Amino acid sequence: MALATPPATTFLSKKNPLLNNFSTKQPKISTRSLVIRNTATVAPPSTVKVAKECKVKSVKARQIIDSRGNPTVEVDLITGDQLYRSAVPSGASTGIYEALELRDGDKSVYGGKGVLTAVQNINHILGPKLIGVDVRNQADVDAIMLDIDGTPNKAKLGANAILGVSLSVCRAGAGAKGVPLYKHIQEISGTKELVMPVPAFNVINGGSHAGNNLAMQEFMILPVGATNFAEALRMGSEVYHTLKKIIEKKYGQDACNDNREGLVLLIDAIERAGYTGKIKIGMDVAASEFLKDGKYDLNFKNQPNDGAHIPLTRMIGIHGLHYNLQLISSLLEMTCWSQIRKRIAEAIQKKACNGLLLKVNQIGTVTESIRAALDSKAAGLGGQIKTGAPCRSERLAKYNQLLRIEEELGNVRYAGEAFRSL
């Protein structure tokens, strides 16, 4: 059994901004927007200064290493004396119709996963075009970049190049307005009510995430019975540690190789932690990872593989009923739909799903991600957050930030049992 502990790509999201102040001779680095404020101890800035702080002064990208040890793009955007920094997330399993993540392909350097081409596209193409642009106008900035790229899936400049700039612009927009990043996103999306999401904690890893024989990628727990996000995080953490003890006692560190066994262990851990009925189970199948010759090969990680194929939908249907699965993600392979908003509309029309797994790196800009979320919301879909187990700093950065946001908002609603529609 592989507990979900290997680090995932660090995602500098709206839940995870950071602020570091350097000397007055250097730009102030702003990456935690909850504390971005105009300094209260000085006189209000002049109109000219405010205007300068809203305009892009410079954009610089570099190649850094993500939490999986792979290269990714980091972007510094300066407005006035403020520096806003973002890093681009990258998934372990990918869909074939995602926005194109531009990799260098030189196998002698980082196994071909370098992103220096994307970095150069920012430094020499996107950056110069954005000098003087108002960072408060997120949609306008994203539109400029999409127009420069000119391809449906961002294949020319790379989605990782465009997204890195888009994320930094979003941070800068919040900084220019002197509000937390989540409030800035609330404003530009036109969202009226803020709701704390149900966390879908991935506590057992399989698929492309783990070195075991589990075909299913993620086994998750959802604390729908909590009264607020803080309690949900506590429930998830307690079940996670209970599960760890059960696995170590029964199998050792890594011994589960059967998908059904993983579900049984989750039920046992939930019961022992005292949360039966309050925590539900979910699963991310990531079926595209083991589609072979038009069939789903659940034995794809075993060598030699006898080629036997198990009817996936039948197996999931049985598991779903028997173990009362409340969330099943990526059950089937990707369908060839042209663009994300069209894919969502078609999925809703065909009743192919009742939820959307939204990752900004699969779309490529903040604006398009917001529109995809709004389209899904308009169709009655709800929102949760799925960002790993309640351990490891790159995961807890998101969860801890949600704790701060909940504390700041005060009496804010927690989605709970209504997570499918809120």
C-alpha positions as CSV (number, residue, x, y, z in Angstrom):
1,M,0.0,0.0,0.0
2,A,1.4,3.4,-1.0
3,L,0.2,6.1,1.3
4,A,-0.2,9.3,-0.5
5,T,3.0,11.0,0.6
6,P,5.2,11.6,-2.5
7,P,5.3,15.3,-3.1
8,A,3.0,16.7,-5.8
9,T,3.8,19.7,-8.0
10,T,3.7,22.9,-6.0
11,F,0.7,25.0,-7.2
12,L,0.9,28.6,-6.4
13,S,-2.9,29.1,-6.4
14,K,-5.4,31.6,-5.2
15,K,-5.3,29.8,-1.9
16,N,-1.5,30.0,-1.5
17,P,0.0,33.6,-2.0
18,L,3.3,34.7,-0.1
19,L,4.8,38.1,0.8
20,N,8.5,38.8,1.4
21,N,9.7,42.4,1.8
22,F,13.2,43.3,0.8
23,S,15.0,46.6,1.2
24,T,13.6,49.7,-0.5
25,K,16.2,49.3,-3.2
26,Q,14.7,46.1,-4.4
27,P,11.2,45.1,-5.5
28,K,9.0,43.7,-2.8
29,I,8.3,40.0,-3.5
30,S,4.6,39.3,-3.1
31,T,3.5,35.8,-3.2
32,R,1.2,35.6,-0.2
33,S,-1.6,38.0,-1.0
34,L,-3.5,37.7,2.3
35,V,-1.0,40.2,3.7
36,I,-0.7,42.4,0.6
37,R,-1.8,45.8,1.7
38,N,-0.9,49.4,0.9
39,T,1.3,50.5,3.8
40,A,-0.9,52.1,6.4
41,T,1.8,54.1,8.1
42,V,2.5,56.4,5.1
43,A,0.4,59.0,3.3
44,P,-1.8,57.7,0.4
45,P,0.3,57.4,-2.8
46,S,-0.2,59.9,-5.5
47,T,-2.3,59.2,-8.6
48,V,0.8,58.8,-10.6
49,K,2.3,56.2,-8.2
50,V,-1.0,54.2,-8.1
51,A,-1.0,54.2,-11.9
52,K,2.6,52.9,-12.0
53,E,1.8,50.1,-9.5
54,C,-1.0,48.9,-11.8
55,K,1.3,48.7,-14.9
56,V,3.6,45.9,-15.9
57,K,7.2,47.2,-15.6
58,S,9.0,43.9,-16.4
59,V,8.5,40.2,-16.8
60,K,11.2,37.6,-16.3
61,A,11.0,33.9,-16.4
62,R,13.3,31.1,-15.3
63,Q,13.5,27.4,-15.1
64,I,13.1,26.0,-11.5
65,I,12.5,22.5,-10.1
66,D,9.1,21.4,-8.9
67,S,8.2,19.1,-6.0
68,R,8.5,16.0,-8.3
69,G,12.0,17.0,-9.2
70,N,11.1,18.1,-12.7
71,P,11.7,21.4,-14.4
72,T,8.9,24.0,-14.4
73,V,8.5,27.6,-15.2
74,E,8.7,30.4,-12.7
75,V,7.7,34.0,-13.6
76,D,8.6,37.3,-11.8
77,L,6.4,40.2,-12.7
78,I,7.2,43.7,-11.5
79,T,4.9,46.7,-11.1
80,G,6.4,49.8,-9.5
81,D,8.4,48.4,-6.6
82,Q,6.4,45.2,-6.2
83,L,7.4,41.8,-7.5
84,Y,4.9,39.0,-7.9
85,R,6.1,35.5,-8.4
86,S,4.3,32.3,-9.6
87,A,5.4,28.8,-10.5
88,V,3.5,26.6,-13.0
89,P,2.0,23.3,-11.8
90,S,2.4,20.1,-13.8
91,G,0.5,16.8,-13.5
92,A,1.9,13.3,-13.4
93,S,-1.0,11.9,-15.5
94,T,-2.2,14.0,-18.4
95,G,-5.1,14.0,-20.8
96,I,-4.4,14.0,-24.5
97,Y,-6.5,17.1,-25.2
98,E,-5.0,19.4,-22.5
99,A,-3.4,22.7,-23.4
100,L,0.1,21.9,-24.6
101,E,2.9,21.9,-21.9
102,L,6.0,22.9,-23.8
103,R,9.0,20.7,-23.0
104,D,12.5,21.0,-24.6
105,G,12.7,17.4,-25.6
106,D,16.5,17.2,-25.2
107,K,16.9,13.7,-23.5
108,S,20.4,14.6,-22.3
109,V,19.1,17.4,-20.1
110,Y,16.5,16.5,-17.4
111,G,15.4,13.6,-19.5
112,G,13.9,15.9,-22.1
113,K,11.7,17.7,-19.6
114,G,13.5,21.0,-19.6
115,V,11.3,24.2,-20.1
116,L,13.9,26.6,-21.4
117,T,12.0,27.1,-24.6
118,A,8.9,28.2,-22.7
119,V,11.1,30.5,-20.6
120,Q,12.6,32.1,-23.7
121,N,9.0,32.6,-25.1
122,I,8.2,34.6,-22.0
123,N,11.4,36.6,-21.8
124,H,11.5,37.5,-25.5
125,I,7.9,37.4,-26.8
126,L,5.2,37.6,-24.1
127,G,7.1,39.9,-21.6
128,P,7.9,42.7,-24.0
129,K,4.4,42.8,-25.3
130,L,2.9,43.2,-21.8
131,I,5.0,46.2,-20.7
132,G,2.6,49.0,-19.6
133,V,-0.4,46.8,-19.4
134,D,-2.8,47.2,-16.5
135,V,-2.6,44.1,-14.3
136,R,-6.1,44.7,-12.9
137,N,-7.6,43.8,-16.2
138,Q,-6.9,40.0,-16.1
139,A,-9.1,39.1,-19.1
140,D,-7.5,41.7,-21.3
141,V,-4.0,40.5,-20.4
142,D,-4.9,36.9,-21.0
143,A,-6.5,37.8,-24.3
144,I,-3.3,39.5,-25.5
145,M,-1.3,36.4,-24.8
146,L,-3.8,34.1,-26.5
147,D,-3.8,36.4,-29.5
148,I,0.0,36.3,-29.7
149,D,0.0,32.5,-29.5
150,G,-2.8,32.0,-32.0
151,T,-3.3,28.3,-31.5
152,P,-6.3,26.5,-29.9
153,N,-4.2,24.5,-27.4
154,K,-1.4,27.1,-26.9
155,A,1.1,25.0,-28.9
156,K,3.1,27.9,-30.2
157,L,4.3,29.5,-26.9
158,G,3.3,26.7,-24.5
159,A,0.6,26.6,-21.9
160,N,3.2,26.6,-19.2
161,A,4.6,29.9,-20.6
162,I,1.2,31.6,-20.9
163,L,0.0,30.3,-17.5
164,G,3.0,31.4,-15.6
165,V,2.5,35.0,-16.7
166,S,-1.3,34.8,-16.2
167,L,-0.8,33.6,-12.6
168,S,1.6,36.4,-11.8
169,V,-0.7,39.0,-13.4
170,C,-3.5,37.8,-11.2
171,R,-1.3,38.2,-8.1
172,A,-0.3,41.6,-9.2
173,G,-3.9,42.6,-9.8
174,A,-4.7,41.7,-6.2
175,G,-1.7,43.6,-5.0
176,A,-2.6,46.7,-7.0
177,K,-6.1,46.7,-5.4
178,G,-4.7,46.0,-2.0
179,V,-6.9,42.9,-1.4
180,P,-6.3,39.2,-0.8
181,L,-5.9,37.1,-3.9
182,Y,-9.1,35.1,-3.3
183,K,-11.1,38.3,-3.0
184,H,-9.6,39.6,-6.3
185,I,-10.6,36.4,-8.0
186,Q,-14.0,36.7,-6.4
187,E,-14.4,40.2,-7.9
188,I,-13.2,39.4,-11.4
189,S,-15.3,36.2,-11.6
190,G,-18.4,38.0,-10.3
191,T,-18.9,35.4,-7.5
192,K,-21.3,36.6,-4.9
193,E,-21.1,34.0,-2.1
194,L,-17.9,32.4,-1.0
195,V,-18.2,28.7,0.2
196,M,-15.5,26.7,1.8
197,P,-14.9,23.5,-0.3
198,V,-15.0,19.9,0.9
199,P,-11.4,18.7,0.7
200,A,-11.0,15.4,-1.2
201,F,-7.9,14.0,0.5
202,N,-6.0,11.5,-1.5
203,V,-4.7,9.0,1.1
204,I,-3.8,6.0,-1.0
205,N,-1.8,6.3,-4.2
206,G,-1.8,4.1,-7.3
207,G,-1.6,4.5,-11.0
208,S,1.1,6.7,-12.4
209,H,1.7,8.2,-8.9
210,A,3.0,5.0,-7.2
211,G,5.3,2.1,-7.6
212,N,2.7,-0.5,-6.6
213,N,0.3,-2.6,-8.8
214,L,-2.8,-0.5,-8.1
215,A,-4.3,0.6,-11.4
216,M,-6.6,3.3,-9.9
217,Q,-4.7,6.5,-9.4
218,E,-6.1,7.9,-6.2
219,F,-8.3,6.6,-3.3
220,M,-9.8,9.6,-1.5
221,I,-11.8,10.5,1.6
222,L,-14.2,13.4,1.8
223,P,-15.2,14.8,5.2
224,V,-18.8,15.9,4.2
225,G,-20.0,15.6,7.7
226,A,-17.8,18.3,9.1
227,T,-19.3,21.6,10.3
228,N,-16.5,23.7,8.8
229,F,-13.2,23.4,6.9
230,A,-11.1,23.4,10.1
231,E,-13.0,20.3,11.3
232,A,-12.8,18.7,7.9
233,L,-9.0,19.0,7.9
234,R,-8.8,17.5,11.4
235,M,-11.0,14.6,10.4
236,G,-9.0,14.0,7.3
237,S,-5.7,14.1,9.2
238,E,-7.0,11.7,11.9
239,V,-8.2,9.1,9.3
240,Y,-4.9,9.5,7.4
241,H,-2.8,8.6,10.5
242,T,-5.2,5.8,11.5
243,L,-4.9,4.4,8.0
244,K,-1.1,4.5,8.2
245,K,-1.1,2.5,11.4
246,I,-3.4,-0.1,10.0
247,I,-1.3,-0.6,6.9
248,E,2.0,-0.7,8.8
249,K,0.6,-3.3,11.2
250,K,-1.1,-5.5,8.5
251,Y,1.3,-5.2,5.5
252,G,4.3,-3.2,6.3
253,Q,5.0,0.1,4.4
254,D,3.8,-0.8,0.9
255,A,1.9,-4.0,0.3
256,C,-1.5,-3.3,-1.2
257,N,-1.8,-4.2,-4.8
258,D,-5.6,-4.8,-5.1
259,N,-8.0,-1.9,-5.9
260,R,-10.8,-3.4,-3.8
261,E,-8.4,-3.9,-0.9
262,G,-7.7,-0.2,-0.9
263,L,-11.4,0.6,-0.4
264,V,-11.7,-1.9,2.4
265,L,-8.8,-0.3,4.2
266,L,-10.3,3.2,3.9
267,I,-13.6,2.0,5.4
268,D,-11.7,0.4,8.3
269,A,-9.7,3.6,8.9
270,I,-12.8,5.8,8.9
271,E,-14.6,3.5,11.3
272,R,-11.6,3.3,13.7
273,A,-11.2,7.1,13.7
274,G,-14.9,7.4,14.6
275,Y,-16.2,9.1,11.5
276,T,-18.4,6.5,9.9
277,G,-21.2,8.3,8.0
278,K,-19.3,11.6,8.2
279,I,-16.6,10.8,5.8
280,K,-17.3,9.5,2.3
281,I,-15.0,7.7,-0.2
282,G,-14.0,8.8,-3.7
283,M,-11.7,7.5,-6.4
284,D,-9.7,9.1,-9.3
285,V,-9.5,6.3,-11.8
286,A,-7.3,8.2,-14.4
287,A,-8.5,5.6,-17.0
288,S,-6.5,7.3,-19.8
289,E,-3.3,6.0,-18.3
290,F,-4.2,2.3,-18.8
291,L,-6.3,2.4,-22.0
292,K,-4.7,-0.1,-24.5
293,D,-6.0,-1.0,-27.9
294,G,-9.4,0.3,-27.0
295,K,-9.7,-1.6,-23.7
296,Y,-8.8,-0.8,-20.1
297,D,-5.9,-2.9,-18.9
298,L,-6.0,-2.9,-15.1
299,N,-2.9,-5.1,-15.1
300,F,-0.8,-2.6,-17.0
301,K,1.8,-2.1,-14.2
302,N,2.6,-5.8,-14.0
303,Q,5.4,-7.3,-16.1
304,P,5.0,-9.7,-17.8
305,N,1.5,-8.7,-18.6
306,D,-0.8,-11.5,-19.7
307,G,-2.9,-9.0,-21.6
308,A,-6.1,-9.8,-19.7
309,H,-8.6,-6.9,-19.7
310,I,-11.2,-6.4,-17.1
311,P,-14.5,-4.5,-17.9
312,L,-13.7,-1.2,-16.1
313,T,-17.2,0.3,-16.0
314,R,-18.7,-3.0,-14.6
315,M,-16.0,-3.1,-11.9
316,I,-16.5,0.5,-10.9
317,G,-20.2,0.0,-10.9
318,I,-19.9,-2.9,-8.5
319,H,-17.4,-1.0,-6.3
320,G,-19.5,2.2,-6.4
321,L,-22.6,0.4,-5.0
322,H,-20.8,-1.9,-2.5
323,Y,-18.5,0.8,-1.0
324,N,-20.9,3.8,-1.6
325,L,-18.4,5.8,-3.7
326,Q,-19.4,9.5,-3.7
327,L,-16.8,10.7,-6.2
328,I,-15.5,9.0,-9.2
329,S,-13.1,11.0,-11.4
330,S,-11.7,10.3,-14.9
331,L,-13.6,7.0,-15.3
332,L,-13.3,6.9,-19.1
333,E,-10.7,7.9,-21.6
334,M,-10.7,11.4,-23.1
335,T,-13.2,12.3,-25.8
336,C,-12.0,14.4,-28.6
337,W,-13.6,17.8,-27.9
338,S,-12.1,20.9,-29.3
339,Q,-11.9,23.4,-26.4
340,I,-12.6,23.3,-22.7
341,R,-15.8,25.3,-22.6
342,K,-17.2,23.3,-25.5
343,R,-16.2,20.1,-23.8
344,I,-18.0,21.1,-20.6
345,A,-21.1,22.1,-22.5
346,E,-21.1,18.8,-24.4
347,A,-20.4,16.8,-21.3
348,I,-23.4,18.4,-19.6
349,Q,-25.6,17.9,-22.6
350,K,-24.7,14.3,-22.9
351,K,-24.9,13.8,-19.2
352,A,-21.4,12.3,-19.4
353,C,-20.5,13.6,-15.9
354,N,-21.8,15.6,-13.0
355,G,-18.5,17.2,-12.1
356,L,-15.4,18.9,-13.5
357,L,-11.8,18.3,-12.5
358,L,-10.4,21.7,-13.2
359,K,-6.6,22.3,-13.3
360,V,-5.3,25.7,-14.5
361,N,-2.4,24.0,-16.2
362,Q,-4.8,21.9,-18.3
363,I,-6.5,25.1,-19.5
364,G,-3.7,27.7,-19.6
365,T,-4.9,31.0,-18.3
366,V,-6.7,32.3,-15.2
367,T,-9.5,33.8,-17.3
368,E,-10.3,30.6,-19.1
369,S,-10.2,28.7,-15.9
370,I,-12.6,31.1,-14.3
371,R,-15.0,30.8,-17.3
372,A,-14.8,27.0,-17.2
373,A,-15.7,27.1,-13.5
374,L,-18.6,29.5,-14.1
375,D,-19.9,27.4,-16.9
376,S,-19.9,24.3,-14.7
377,K,-21.4,26.2,-11.8
378,A,-24.2,27.4,-14.1
379,A,-25.0,23.8,-14.9
380,G,-25.4,23.0,-11.3
381,L,-22.0,21.5,-10.6
382,G,-20.4,22.0,-7.2
383,G,-16.8,22.7,-6.2
384,Q,-14.4,20.8,-4.0
385,I,-10.6,20.9,-3.6
386,K,-8.4,17.9,-4.4
387,T,-4.8,18.6,-3.6
388,G,-3.4,15.5,-2.0
389,A,-3.1,14.0,1.5
390,P,-3.1,16.1,4.7
391,C,0.7,15.9,4.9
392,R,3.8,17.4,3.1
393,S,4.4,21.1,2.9
394,E,3.3,21.6,-0.8
395,R,-0.1,20.1,0.0
396,L,-0.5,21.7,3.5
397,A,0.3,25.1,2.0
398,K,-3.1,25.0,0.3
399,Y,-5.0,23.5,3.3
400,N,-3.5,25.9,5.8
401,Q,-4.3,28.8,3.5
402,L,-7.9,27.7,3.5
403,L,-7.8,27.7,7.3
404,R,-6.7,31.3,7.2
405,I,-9.3,32.3,4.7
406,E,-12.0,30.6,6.7
407,E,-10.8,32.5,9.8
408,E,-10.7,35.8,8.0
409,L,-14.2,35.4,6.5
410,G,-15.7,34.4,9.8
411,N,-19.2,32.9,9.5
412,V,-18.6,31.4,6.1
413,R,-20.6,28.4,4.8
414,Y,-18.9,25.0,4.4
415,A,-20.2,22.9,1.5
416,G,-20.5,19.7,3.5
417,E,-23.2,17.2,2.3
418,A,-24.2,19.7,-0.5
419,F,-20.7,19.5,-2.1
420,R,-22.1,18.4,-5.5
421,S,-24.0,21.6,-6.1
422,L,-22.4,24.4,-4.1
